[in-house]
Amino acid sequence: MTLATATAEGRPSARMVLLKEVDASGFVFYTNYEGRKSRELAANPWAALVFFWVDLSRQVRIEGRVERVTPQESDAYFAIRPPGSQISAWASQQSAVIPGREVLERRVEELEAKYADQPVPRPPFWGGFRVVPEVIEFWQGRPSRLHDRLRYTRRNEGWTIERLSP
């Protein structure tokens, strides 16, 4: 999914992230808490998500407040990640400038040796975020350009549904 964040000053940025869970509470992804997206979410805890399926001419947009998942949720997900992904979480100082790839490769080798015969613990600087939706918009493209757009807006305990003009 595309995740869009913004700085406290409103400067936007967007990138692709892996959606790892969807439930009644929201949409969950995991990342380094010290990287750019995490810093932006700390300063401005609102985000937008976009899912786009070009072959189906469909899109879903989500806007909402962002919160960290519990440490227990982060631990549980980290424990089922492949070992290489666990090591990479430790090795990468996400978004930091590095002199070359060899720095990462050397760090991975060090960490693989360190954790060769034991479980890799979750780094304290790594975990999940949940986007709690306040607006969800469904878009269905049509050849005539009279696309269908339905917007769901959270109101207290329910949702208001509105049809939008294309």
N, C-alpha and C positions, 0 to 999 in steps of 0.2 A: 504494500500500500504506500501511497505517497503521504508523508507526514510533513505538514507545514507548521512552522513555529515563527515567532517574531521576538526581537529583542524588546527590552523595556521601552525603547524609543520607537518601536513599531517597524523596524527593518525586518522584512520577511526572509525566510530561507525554507527550502523544501528539499526532501530527499526520500529515497525509498527505504522502508524498513520492513521487517517481517512481522506480520500479525501472528501472535502466538496463541491468543485466546479471545473468545467473544462470549459474553454472558450477559445477564440482565444488568450488571453493573457497568459494562462498557467494553472497550477494545484495548487489549493489552499487548505491549511490545517491550523488549528488553534492550538495555544498552549500558554504556559506560556513563556513570553519573557525573563524570568530569569533562565529557566532550561538549561540543558546541550546542547540540540540541538540548542537552540537559541543562547547560548554563542558561540557554534562552528560556526553557520551561521554568527554571527557578526564578527568573526575573519577570516572566510573563506566563502564568500557568494556563494558557489557553492554546488550543491547537486545532488544526483542521486535518482531516484524513480524506483521501480520495482513492476509490477503487474504480478502475476503468477496464472494461472488456470491449476492445475494439471490434472483435468479430461478432459480438452480440449487440453492438450499439447501445451499451448500457453503462451507466455510471452511478455510483453511490458516493455522496458527499456527507461528511459528518463534521460537526463543529461542537466543541465542548471544553469543559474545564479538565485539567490534567492533574492527577495525583499519583504519588508513588504507590506501588503495591506494597503489601506487607513484606518484611524480611523473610517470613516463612514462605510466602509465595515465590519470592526470588530464589530462596534456597531450593525449594522443590523443583523449580524449572531448571536451575543450574545443574542439579544432580543428574538430570536425564539428558543433558547435552552431550554430544560426542566429546571424547577427551581432547581432541584437537581444538574444538571450540572453547572448552574450558581453559586450556592453556593460552589461547589467543586473547581471551578476556583479561588475563593477567599481563600478557606481553605488550598489549597495545595501550599507549597513552593517547587515546582517541582524540583526534583533531590537532594534536601537537605536531609541530614541524620537527622532522628528523633528517639527519644527513644522508640517509640511504636505507634501502631495504635490508642490507646486511645487519643493521642495528636490530631490526625485528627478528630476523632469522637467528641471530646470536642469542637474543633474549629467549626465544622459543626453545632453543637447545638447552639453555640453562634451566628453564622451568621443567622441561621434560625430564631432565636428570634429577631435579629436586623431587618431583612427584612420581618418579618411576614406579615405586612400589606402594603407593598410597593414594587415596582419593584426593582429588583436587578440590580444595575448599572454594566457596564463592568469594571473590574479591569484595572487600567492603565498599569499593567504589563502583560496583556493578549491580544492576537490578532492574526492576520493571517499572513501567508507567502504565496507568490506565487513563484512557480518554473517556470521560463520562459524558455521553452525548446529551446535548441540549437541542440540537437540530440535526435531522437526518433527511437528506433529499435524494429521492430516486429519480433518475432520468432515463428515459427510453427514447432513443433516436428513431426517427421515421424518415423515409426518403423525401417526403414532402416538406421537411423541415418544420412541420407542426409537431414537434417532439412532445412527449408526455413528461410532466414534471410534477411530482408529489412531494410536498414538504411536511415533515412531521416535526412539531415543536413541542418540547416537554413543557407541560403546565401542571404544576403540583405533582399529583400522583398519576397523571395520565398524559396523553398526547393529543394535540390539535392537529388535524390533517387538513392541508390546503392544496388545491391544484394551482400551479403557477403557469402563467403564459410562457411559451417557449422563448 
